[in-house]
Amino acid sequence: MSFDTPDDLRYLDTHEWVRVTDGTARIGISDFAQDELGDVVFVDVPAEGEEISAGDSFGVVESIKAVSDLYAPVSGTVTDRNDALESEPELLNEDPYGEGWLLEVDLDDESELDDLLDAADYADQIA
Amino acid sequence: MALRQSPLSDTHAERGAKTTDFGGWEMPVEFDSIRTEHEAVRTAAGKFDVSHMGELLVSGPEAAELTDRLVTNEVRDRARGEACYAAICNDAGVMLDDTVVYRLPDGWLDGSHLVVPNAGHDAQMAERWCDHRDEWGLDATVDNHTESLAMIAVQGPDAPGLLASEIADAGSGDDDSIDLDALGRFEATVAELAGVECLVANTGYTGERGFELLCPWAEATTVWTALDCEPCGLGARDTLRLEMGFLLSGQDFHHEENPRTPFEADIGFAVDLDSEFVGRDALARVSDPDERLQGLRLEARGVPREGYPVTTPDGDPLGTVTSGTMSPTLGEGIGLAYLPADLKPGTEIAVEIRGEGKEARTCATPFLDR
């Protein structure tokens, strides 16, 4: 099976992705991650104003069969979170890079992005 | 150690199943998605490969007595083709496993008794049967058929129709067809399906109408392929059984890690204290236990999981979740936990999830009306 790994994203080896637009980073989980988890039923991520720190756990995503920690690909202050996931957690399965995004943060340090995998390297990791 | 393989493992791999180690067997956990499979069984039909279940054939003049004395339910006076659910206990009344015991119908493995223990328990239970046979000097033979008999469950409201059409197709005339509607709960008969002679039992682990089929190992693919419905893995099997409050051996009870009596596990209906069996005297003294396995429903968002503490709303410990999931049918978190027996259904409790007490209530099982 092959999984979608969009070229414009950076990835953490624990399967989170980040997309940066004008200093704001949107974070989600990869197509591979949603497939491994199966039916997502619950998402718990920090609210606006909270801080996340690169490499640290910032929340959980639960599928019917398992609980999985979420790790921050970058550090920053949460500016928005995807409230649609509260009533429609299945968006993570259906559209992991679009409607199923998790949260947005104001980046502390854009150079942290250099420590992340590009799409080709991430695709190799999950191959 | 290499995992034991179902006779259907190649078929499952071709269908793209994800697999898991279950009781020493490599078994499918998911084919399409747990939710898809779960819903198929609740609304239409699904098929499960449960070839990991043990099959011990007990035959000979004293097969009934031997088995009767090793399980909590009464076996001795069952008619041919009758089955029953029972626990297997030690002298202290602690459950070692739960099982379905079939008195086989005529024309299938000589009409003896078939004991079906859970995954990975077959060798240990065969030894237990043999040891007690020798100790009691009974005339019985115990054969472990776990790797010569495959077991396939077909479950769901459409299962009877689906199976009836396959059975009718296999027969050469009306005389060969069987009336599945006449087959009562926990009754078994012999029928030909896709040219394969099967034991067809009106049993299951989902709460839906349906059947469990036993057939020769080498014919499993033929039977599986003939059943035209959604293939389901152990993931859906678990959410389906949990919605019914059915026990999972090794998880909701374990003779070492969580030793429990059948009364604590709330399966007193499977204990016949008028029957003489190992553990009977101990159980007669504890039929009114202090703790009992109860259902719980989360009122807050979240999913109860095995090992999570259950407390009063103020945080005083009450017990621990043994099984939990997000119920696909109800859309809320459900679980089982051993809690003080005097708690009434509907009592406010809390389930501690990642250090935070989440509102919940005890409730009667099954969680669904079936």
Interface residues (C-beta under 8 A of the other chain):
Chain A: M1 G38 D39 V41 F42 D44 V60 E62 S63 I64 K65 V67 E86 N93
Chain B: G16 V29 E30 S33 I34 R35 G235 D238 T239 R301 G302 V303 R305 T325 M326 P328 R354
